Amino acid sequence: MKEFMRNIMTGSRPVVISMVIYTIVCLVTVLSAWAIDLHRYDLGKTISAYVGYRRWTAALYFVCITIMLVLLMSYVHRLKMPLPKKLVYYVVFFSVWGCAIFPSNREWSRMVSNIHLKCAYTFMFSASFSFLLTALWAKRKAQRIFALAVFAYAIFFILALLVMKWRWFTGTIFFWENLCIYLVMIELFLERASDQKSHDSERHW
């Protein structure tokens, strides 16, 4: 068992496994909803909305996000990066976990749904801040360019959703929201590559 866990936690595997878990839970949640004609093909609903329609998908989502949280927390803990940046990542993780703990369904509980919304906003702004910090503290040019690009996307996302409230954007929010989540995980994946390059450079010297 220890060997199995050691293999899972090697290199960037925690991020890759987390991406696979998230993809599977999203597919199961959305496709099972569409199969019973529950908001079929409606991209104007967030993944949280689809999760919150049924109790079993809310439970499944919570379990999967909890597994991801454990993997990613351990992964970031092992990386060499400034403490403030680690703390920002932890805020990102716990805001996503908060969204899983408090499902979004006002028919179940208005208070729980309001807490979910606050967690979602916390994720939005903390993820944006993590992109900015990556751009400022990047160890490689490619990582900095990526971080600047996704930071620009994060600003666009916030403006389009909260300020401009464009109908075409909110009507396809499922796509834009999940793109943001995958960009965070790609950012984490690149952190390992940057950390490894720095480690190799130190060994060389």
N, C-alpha and C positions, 0 to 999 in steps of 0.2 A: 504493500500500500504506500509506504514511504517513497519507494522508487517510482511508483506511478505518479504521485503528487510532484516529485522532483522533476519528472519529465514534463509534466503539464506546465510547471512554472519556469521552465528553461527559456531563455531569450525572450522573444516577442510572442511566444505561444499564448500567454494569457489574453493578449489583445485579439489575436486571431480567433481563439476559442470564444471570446466574448462576442465578436462580430458574428460568428456562426450561430451562437445561442440567440442573439437578438434577431437575426434574420429568420430563424426557425419559428420563434414565438410570434413574430409579426405575421409570417405567412399563415401559421395555424390560426391565429386570431382573426385575421381579415378574410381569408379564404373560407373559413368555416362560417363566418357571418354572411358572406356573399352566397354561400351554398343554400342558406335558408332564407334568402332574399331580405336580409337585414342590412339596409343601406347599401345595396349592391352597387358596386362600381362608383361609390360616392367618395371622391377624393377630397371633398370639403370637410371630411371628418379627420381628426387627428388619430394617431394610434391609441392615445389614451381614451378617446371616445369609444373606439371599437372595443378596447379592453374592458371598459366600464359597462358595456351593454349587458354582459352576462357574468355571473359570479364565478363560473369555472375558469373563464379567461382571465378574470382579475386575479384569481388565485395562482394560475399558471404564470402569469406575468410577474407577480410578486416573487415567486420561487426563482424564476430565471434571472430577474434583475438582481436578486440577492446573491446568486452564484457569481454573476458578473461583477458585483461590487467587491466580493472577496478576492476574485482574481485580479482585478484592476488595482485595488488598494495595495495588494502585495507587490504587484508589478511596479507601481510608482514608488513604493517604499524603497525598492532596491536600486532605483535609478539615482545617478548623481546629478542633482539639479538644485538650484537655490530653494531654500525652505519656503519662501513666499509662493513660489510656483507650485510646489507640492501641495500647499494648503489650498490653493485655488482649485487644483485637480480634485482634492478631497471634497470641496464644496460642490463641484460638478457632480461627483459620484453620489453624494448624499442627497442632492436635489432630485436626481433621477430616482433614487431609492424612495424618496418621499412621495414622488408621483406614483410609485408602485404600492406603497403602504396605503395611500389615500386615493382610491380610484375615483375617476371623474364620472359621476352619475348623480345628478341632482334629484332624481326620483328616489334614490337610496338615502342621501343625506346632502343637504345644501352646505352644511358646515364642512364636511369632508371634501366636497367638491371645491370649495373655496380654498382650503388648505392645498389641495392638488394644484390649483391655479397659481398659488404663490410659489410652490415648488417648481412649477414649470417656468415661471418668470425668473426664478433664481438660477435655474439651469441656463436659460437664455443669456443672461447677463454674465454669469460666471464663465460660461464657455467662450463668450466673446472676449472676456478679459484674458482667458488662457491663451487664446490665439495671439493677442497683443503681446503678452509676455514672451511667447515663443518667438515672435518676430524680433523682440528686443534682445533676447538672450540666446538666439540660435547660434549653434557652433558651426553650422554649414550654410553656405549660400542657398542651396536648394531648399533647405528647411525654412530659411527666412522668407524666401519667395512664396513658398506654400503658405506660411503663416500669414503673410500680408494679404494674400489672395482670399484666404478663408475669413480673415478678420473683416475684409471688405464685404464678403458675403454675409457675415453676421450682422454688420451694420445695416446692410440692405434688408435682411430678414426683419430686424427690429422696426425699421422705418416702414416697410411694407405692411407689416402686421399691426403694429401699435399706433403708428402715426398716420400714414396715408390710408390704411385699411382698404387697399385695393381689392375689388371684388374678384378679379381674376386670380389674385394671389391667395386669398382666403378660400376660394373655390377649389384650389389645388394644394391646400396646406399640408395634406398627407405627404406629398412628395417633398416639399421644402423642409418640413420638420425632420423627416427621416434623413434627408441629405445632411442636415446639420449634425445629427447624431453620428452618422458615419464619418463625417469630417473630423469630429472629436476623436474617434477611434483611430483614424489614419494619423492624426497628430500624435497620438500616444505611440503608435507603431514607429513613427519617425524618431520619437524621443530615444528609443532603444538603439536605433542605428547611429544616432548622433552620440549617444553615451558610449557605445562600443568603439566608435572611431576615436573619441577622446581617450578612452582607456588604452587602446592600441598605441596611440601617440605617446602616452605616458610611459608605457613599457619600452617603446623604442628609445626614448631618451634615457 
